[in-house]
């Protein structure tokens, strides 16, 4: 059970060092030279623009906090030396929920990573119920952070004082937090497992940013739409993205997913009809003509064909193996009091189900499994796969 700690006012921290000009990079480089560990975080403008970018990089050493402004530095090559630090396995990089930061820094700067300690993953391995950074700062340091600032426009310049303080707090306490979590992991004998999981985060790659014209099939409520409504939804989905691109807005600020599905179902033929169905007035005023054009195109086109489900190509045996492995993972997670994906990612379960190793050597060839999981769960996995295959063979 998480101990109760009284919440304190935000601490008076030394002002962070801003790095917004090429001449300021020299001081930053000197400050991190020789450091064996750094805390790192990023802020992006995903809620305010069509195509997001990293707007701020926070870095803390054991002595000081830095805020790097890539929007004002402009040249990506200015930060090449920092990329070398991120790629150096001898320098530990402490991040909270590192996957997103790793992906966007790779995407925007081409950085690579090694030597990560992820404090969020550490809390999940420890079985904590609340794993956000805000919860960790309150529990360990009695500091309350206004997480509403996550939704701020980090591309705005100059940054106001409240955002500067918020950004600083995101890394200022990460190094001492790392030390406390490291001690707890060591106490329960989970360090080897933890570092294996941290290492997997280094390979995370950005998979967003490319518009998928078939993405409307993933919207909530789409499966209940009639064929004609699906054709209208497709047109509305394409139209929304075009408007977002033109006005440099996130798509949800043009129209929400639920509005798209509602409009497709209603198939309004006029502006008056949209008002009668209580479509939000701002959508009618800004996009009414475009919406009506989408409805007409949808009515005149053939209904779209549903995409194939991911698992359609799997035979029954592969599915049986996966179901058995999935049940094992759930049981193991319940026994340990951790989320299921800490035991093993779902993608690894699918690979095991497809490859179906029968020997230790074949199991070791599945590199996504990792040495610690191989050592800890290898015999159980082989037993499950063998049992499923033997049962299926006996039934034939």
C-alpha positions in Angstrom: 0.0 0.0 0.0 1.3 3.4 -1.0 2.1 5.5 2.2 0.2 8.7 2.6 2.4 11.8 2.3 1.2 15.3 2.8 1.4 17.4 -0.4 3.7 20.4 -0.1 3.8 23.6 -2.2 6.0 23.4 -5.2 9.6 23.6 -4.1 11.8 26.6 -4.8 14.3 25.2 -7.2 17.3 26.9 -8.7 16.4 28.4 -12.1 17.0 26.0 -15.0 19.6 26.9 -17.6 18.0 27.7 -20.9 19.8 26.5 -24.0 18.2 28.4 -26.9 21.2 29.8 -28.8 24.2 28.0 -30.4 26.6 29.8 -28.0 24.8 28.4 -25.0 25.4 24.8 -26.1 29.1 25.0 -25.0 28.1 25.4 -21.4 25.6 22.6 -21.7 28.2 20.3 -23.3 30.7 21.0 -20.5 28.0 20.4 -17.8 27.2 16.9 -19.0 30.7 15.9 -19.9 31.8 13.3 -17.4 28.2 12.7 -16.1 27.5 9.1 -15.5 23.8 9.6 -15.6 21.2 12.1 -16.9 17.5 12.6 -16.5 15.7 13.3 -19.8 12.2 14.3 -20.9 10.6 16.0 -23.9 7.6 18.2 -24.5 5.8 18.2 -27.9 2.9 20.2 -29.4 0.7 17.3 -30.5 -2.5 18.9 -29.2 -2.0 22.1 -31.2 -0.7 21.2 -34.7 -1.3 18.7 -37.5 2.2 17.3 -37.5 3.8 17.4 -34.0 7.4 18.0 -33.2 9.6 18.1 -30.1 9.5 21.6 -28.7 11.6 21.2 -25.6 14.1 18.8 -24.2 14.7 18.7 -20.5 17.9 17.4 -19.1 19.0 17.2 -15.4 22.3 16.1 -14.0 22.9 15.6 -10.2 23.9 19.3 -10.1 21.7 21.3 -12.5 18.6 21.4 -14.7 18.7 22.4 -18.4 15.9 23.3 -20.9 17.0 22.9 -24.5 14.9 24.7 -27.1 15.3 23.0 -30.4 12.8 25.4 -32.0 15.3 28.2 -31.6 18.4 26.2 -32.2 17.0 25.2 -35.6 20.0 23.2 -36.8 19.6 19.6 -35.8 23.3 19.1 -36.0 23.7 21.5 -33.1 22.6 18.6 -30.8 24.7 15.9 -32.4 27.0 15.7 -29.3 23.9 15.2 -27.1 22.9 12.3 -29.4 26.3 10.7 -28.7 25.5 10.8 -25.0 22.1 9.2 -25.5 23.7 6.4 -27.5 26.4 5.8 -24.9 25.5 2.7 -22.8 28.0 3.7 -20.1 25.9 6.8 -19.4 22.5 6.0 -17.8 19.5 7.9 -19.2 16.7 8.1 -16.7 13.2 8.8 -18.2 9.6 8.3 -17.1 7.6 6.4 -19.7 10.5 6.5 -22.0 9.0 4.9 -25.0 7.3 8.1 -26.4 10.4 10.2 -25.7 12.6 7.7 -27.4 10.3 7.5 -30.5 10.0 11.3 -31.0 13.7 12.0 -30.4 14.5 9.3 -33.0 11.9 10.8 -35.3 13.0 14.4 -35.1 16.7 14.1 -34.5 17.8 10.6 -35.6 19.1 9.8 -32.1 19.7 6.3 -30.9 19.5 5.1 -27.3 21.2 2.8 -24.9 21.5 2.6 -21.1 17.9 3.6 -20.2 16.3 3.4 -16.8 12.6 3.9 -17.1 11.0 5.0 -13.7 7.5 4.3 -15.0 8.3 0.8 -16.0 10.1 0.3 -12.7 6.9 1.2 -10.8 4.9 -1.3 -13.0 7.4 -4.0 -12.3 7.0 -3.2 -8.6 3.3 -3.7 -8.9 2.3 -0.1 -8.1 -1.2 0.8 -8.9 -0.5 4.4 -9.8 2.5 4.7 -12.2 2.3 8.3 -13.5 5.1 10.7 -12.7 2.8 12.9 -10.7 1.9 10.0 -8.4 5.6 9.2 -8.0 6.6 12.7 -7.1 3.8 13.0 -4.5 4.6 9.6 -2.9 8.4 10.1 -2.7 8.9 13.8 -2.5 5.5 15.2 -1.4 5.4 17.4 -4.6 2.2 18.0 -6.4 2.5 18.9 -10.1 -0.3 20.4 -12.2 -0.4 17.8 -15.0 -2.9 20.0 -16.9 0.2 21.7 -18.3 0.8 18.5 -20.4 -1.9 19.9 -22.7 -0.2 23.3 -23.0 1.0 24.6 -26.4 4.7 23.9 -26.0 5.4 25.4 -29.4 4.5 28.9 -28.1 7.4 31.3 -27.5 8.3 32.8 -25.2 7.5 30.0 -22.7 5.6 31.4 -19.7 7.1 30.9 -16.2 4.6 28.3 -15.1 5.5 26.0 -18.1 9.2 26.5 -17.4 8.8 25.4 -13.8 6.6 22.5 -14.9 9.2 21.3 -17.5 12.0 21.5 -14.9 10.0 19.4 -12.4 9.6 16.7 -15.0 13.4 15.8 -14.7 14.6 17.5 -11.5 13.5 14.6 -9.3 14.1 11.8 -11.7 17.6 10.9 -10.6 16.7 10.5 -6.8 13.5 8.8 -7.9 15.6 6.3 -9.9 17.8 5.6 -6.8 14.7 4.8 -4.7 13.2 2.6 -7.3 16.5 0.9 -8.0 16.8 0.0 -4.3 13.2 -1.5 -4.3 13.9 -3.5 -7.4 17.1 -4.8 -5.9 15.3 -5.8 -2.7 12.8 -8.0 -4.5 15.5 -9.4 -6.9 14.0 -7.8 -10.0 16.9 -5.7 -11.4 17.8 -8.2 -14.1 14.3 -8.4 -15.3 13.9 -4.6 -15.1 17.0 -3.8 -17.2 15.9 -6.3 -19.8 12.6 -4.5 -20.1 14.3 -1.1 -20.1 16.6 -2.3 -22.9 13.6 -3.1 -25.1 12.4 0.5 -24.9 15.6 1.6 -26.7 14.4 -0.1 -29.9 11.0 1.8 -30.0 10.3 3.4 -33.3 7.8 6.1 -34.3 4.8 4.5 -36.0 2.5 7.5 -36.2 2.5 10.6 -38.3 1.4 8.9 -41.5 -2.2 9.3 -42.4 -4.0 5.9 -42.9 -6.9 6.4 -45.3 -8.5 3.2 -43.9 -8.2 4.4 -40.3 -11.9 5.0 -40.0 -12.4 1.2 -39.5 -10.9 1.7 -36.1 -13.4 4.3 -34.9 -15.8 3.4 -32.1 -19.3 2.5 -33.5 -18.1 1.8 -37.1 -19.2 -1.8 -37.1 -22.8 -0.9 -36.5 -23.1 1.4 -39.5 -25.0 0.4 -42.6 -23.0 0.0 -45.9 -24.0 3.3 -47.3 -23.1 5.0 -44.0 -19.7 3.4 -44.2 -19.1 5.0 -47.6 -20.1 8.4 -46.2 -17.8 7.9 -43.2 -14.9 7.2 -45.5 -15.5 10.5 -47.3 -15.8 12.4 -44.0 -12.6 10.8 -42.6 -10.7 11.9 -45.7 -12.2 15.4 -45.6 -11.3 15.8 -41.9 -7.7 15.0 -42.5 -7.5 17.4 -45.5 -9.0 20.2 -43.4 -6.6 19.5 -40.5 -3.6 19.5 -42.8 -4.7 22.8 -44.5 -5.3 24.6 -41.2 -2.4 22.9 -39.3 -4.7 21.5 -36.6 -4.9 18.1 -34.9 -7.7 16.2 -36.5 -9.7 16.1 -33.3 -9.9 19.9 -33.4 -11.6 19.8 -36.8 -14.2 17.1 -35.8 -14.2 14.3 -33.2 -14.5 10.7 -34.1 -17.9 10.5 -32.6 -19.1 13.4 -34.8 -17.9 11.7 -37.9 -19.7 8.5 -37.0 -22.9 10.4 -36.1 -22.8 12.4 -39.4 -22.3 9.2 -41.4 -25.3 7.6 -39.7 -27.5 10.6 -40.2 -26.5 11.3 -43.8 -27.8 14.9 -43.7 -28.9 16.3 -47.1 -29.0 20.0 -46.1 -27.8 22.5 -43.6 -31.2 22.7 -42.0 -31.2 19.0 -41.5 -27.9 19.2 -39.6 -29.4 21.8 -37.3 -32.5 19.6 -36.8 -30.3 16.7 -35.7 -28.4 19.0 -33.3 -25.1 18.8 -35.0 -22.8 21.3 -33.2 -23.2 24.7 -34.7 -19.5 25.4 -35.0 -19.1 22.3 -37.2 -22.0 23.4 -39.4 -20.7 26.9 -39.8 -17.1 25.9 -40.6 -17.5 22.7 -42.4 -21.2 22.4 -43.4 -20.7 22.7 -47.1 -17.9 20.2 -47.0 -19.9 17.7 -44.9 -22.8 17.8 -47.4 -20.3 17.2 -50.3 -19.0 14.2 -48.4 -22.5 12.8 -47.9 -23.2 13.1 -51.6 -20.0 11.4 -52.6 -20.6 8.6 -50.1 -24.2 8.0 -51.4 -22.8 7.8 -55.0 -19.9 5.4 -54.2 -19.7 1.7 -53.5 -19.5 0.7 -49.8 -15.9 0.0 -48.6 -14.8 -3.6 -47.9 -13.7 -4.3 -44.3 -10.0 -4.9 -43.9 -8.8 -8.3 -43.0 -8.3 -8.9 -39.2 -4.8 -9.5 -38.1 -5.3 -13.1 -37.1 -7.3 -14.3 -40.1 -4.2 -15.9 -41.6 -3.5 -17.9 -38.5 -4.5 -21.5 -38.5 -6.4 -23.1 -35.6 -3.3 -24.6 -34.1 -1.5 -21.2 -33.9 -4.6 -19.7 -32.3 -4.8 -22.5 -29.7 -1.2 -22.0 -28.8 -1.7 -18.3 -28.5 -4.8 -18.7 -26.3 -2.9 -21.1 -24.0 0.1 -18.7 -23.7 -2.2 -15.8 -23.1 -3.9 -17.7 -20.3 -0.6 -18.6 -18.8 0.6 -14.9 -19.0 -2.6 -13.7 -17.2 -2.2 -16.2 -14.4 1.5 -15.4 -14.0 0.7 -11.6 -13.8 -2.0 -12.2 -11.2 0.4 -14.2 -9.1 3.0 -11.4 -9.1 0.5 -8.5 -9.0 1.9 -6.9 -12.1 0.4 -6.0 -15.5 0.3 -8.8 -18.0 2.7 -7.1 -20.5 5.4 -7.0 -17.8 5.4 -10.8 -17.9 5.7 -10.8 -21.7 4.6 -8.5 -24.6 1.7 -9.8 -26.7 3.8 -9.7 -29.8 6.2 -12.2 -28.2 3.3 -14.5 -27.5 2.3 -14.4 -31.1 5.8 -15.2 -32.3 6.0 -18.1 -29.9 2.6 -19.4 -31.2 3.8 -19.1 -34.8 7.3 -20.6 -34.4 6.3 -23.2 -31.8 9.8 -24.0 -30.5 10.2 -27.5 -29.1 13.7 -27.4 -27.7 15.8 -25.0 -25.6 17.9 -24.1 -28.6 14.8 -23.3 -30.7 13.4 -21.2 -27.9 16.7 -19.3 -27.5 16.5 -18.4 -31.1 13.5 -16.1 -30.4 15.5 -13.0 -29.6 12.5 -10.9 -28.6 12.0 -13.2 -25.6 15.2 -11.9 -23.9 17.7 -13.8 -21.7 15.9 -13.2 -18.4 12.5 -14.3 -19.7 14.2 -17.3 -21.4 15.8 -18.3 -18.2 12.8 -17.7 -16.0 9.9 -18.9 -18.1 11.6 -21.1 -20.8 10.6 -24.5 -19.3 7.0 -23.3 -18.8 6.7 -22.0 -22.3 8.0 -25.2 -23.9 5.6 -27.3 -21.7 2.6 -25.2 -22.8 3.4 -25.4 -26.5 4.2 -29.1 -26.4 0.9 -29.8 -24.5 -1.2 -27.8 -27.0 0.5 -29.5 -30.0 0.1 -33.0 -28.5 -3.5 -32.4 -27.7 -4.2 -31.2 -31.2 -2.4 -34.2 -32.7 -4.4 -36.6 -30.5 -7.7 -35.1 -31.7 -6.9 -35.5 -35.4 
